[in-house]
Amino acid sequence: YINIRCFWGSKAHEAGAQIEVAWEANLYIPSIIWLRFVDPETEEVFCETCLGNELTGKQLIGRDPLGFDPSTRRFALSVIIEAI
């Protein structure tokens, strides 16, 4: 299993648009975890980021790599597991 929690702020926030991602995973084989943020209607990829191979963690994705304002634009999240 992989539990993902996202918290986001708008462009009006002091640091600009951002998403904080926290995760907990229970994977049986060594893997790299990737996240892909997409437009749920057009499937346009806004951002793809690597969370690495740690089973728990937290990462802040800032405005430059994010490419959209999560407080005003709908998005979907895909989790990609890359076996290593």
C-alpha positions as CSV (number, residue, x, y, z in Angstrom):
1,Y,0.0,0.0,0.0
2,I,0.9,3.7,-0.4
3,N,-0.8,6.4,1.6
4,I,-0.4,9.9,0.1
5,R,-1.5,13.1,1.8
6,C,-1.3,16.5,0.0
7,F,-1.6,20.0,1.5
8,W,-1.5,23.0,-0.9
9,G,-1.2,26.7,-0.9
10,S,-2.1,29.3,-3.5
11,K,0.0,31.8,-5.5
12,A,-1.1,34.4,-2.9
13,H,0.8,32.4,-0.2
14,E,4.1,34.0,0.8
15,A,6.0,31.2,-0.9
16,G,3.7,31.0,-4.0
17,A,1.8,28.0,-5.2
18,Q,3.1,24.8,-3.6
19,I,2.1,21.3,-2.5
20,E,3.4,19.5,0.5
21,V,3.3,15.7,0.0
22,A,3.6,13.2,2.8
23,W,3.7,9.5,2.2
24,E,3.8,6.1,3.9
25,A,4.4,3.0,1.8
26,N,4.7,-0.7,2.4
27,L,6.4,-2.1,-0.6
28,Y,7.8,-5.6,-0.8
29,I,10.5,-5.0,-3.5
30,P,13.0,-2.1,-3.6
31,S,11.2,0.7,-5.6
32,I,11.3,4.3,-6.5
33,I,8.1,6.3,-5.9
34,W,7.1,8.9,-8.5
35,L,4.1,11.3,-8.4
36,R,2.5,12.8,-11.5
37,F,0.1,15.7,-11.2
38,V,-2.3,15.9,-14.2
39,D,-5.4,17.7,-15.4
40,P,-8.2,15.2,-14.8
41,E,-10.1,16.3,-17.9
42,T,-7.3,16.8,-20.5
43,E,-4.7,14.5,-19.0
44,E,-2.1,17.2,-19.4
45,V,0.8,16.5,-17.2
46,F,1.5,19.5,-14.9
47,C,4.4,18.1,-13.0
48,E,6.2,14.8,-12.3
49,T,8.4,14.4,-9.3
50,C,10.5,11.7,-7.7
51,L,9.9,10.9,-4.0
52,G,12.7,8.4,-4.0
53,N,12.9,5.0,-2.4
54,E,12.2,5.9,1.2
55,L,9.0,4.3,2.6
56,T,8.0,7.4,4.5
57,G,8.7,11.0,4.0
58,K,7.6,14.5,3.2
59,Q,8.4,16.7,0.3
60,L,7.6,20.3,-0.6
61,I,7.0,20.9,-4.4
62,G,7.4,24.6,-5.1
63,R,5.9,26.9,-7.7
64,D,8.5,26.4,-10.4
65,P,8.4,22.7,-10.8
66,L,4.7,22.5,-10.0
67,G,3.5,24.5,-13.0
68,F,0.0,25.3,-11.7
69,D,-1.9,26.8,-8.8
70,P,-3.4,23.8,-6.9
71,S,-5.8,26.1,-5.0
72,T,-7.6,27.2,-8.2
73,R,-7.1,24.4,-10.7
74,R,-8.4,20.8,-10.4
75,F,-5.7,18.1,-10.5
76,A,-5.4,14.4,-10.2
77,L,-2.5,12.5,-8.8
78,S,-1.0,9.4,-10.2
79,V,1.5,7.2,-8.3
80,I,4.1,5.4,-10.3
81,I,6.2,2.6,-8.8
82,E,9.5,1.9,-10.5
83,A,11.2,-1.4,-9.4
84,I,14.9,-1.1,-8.9
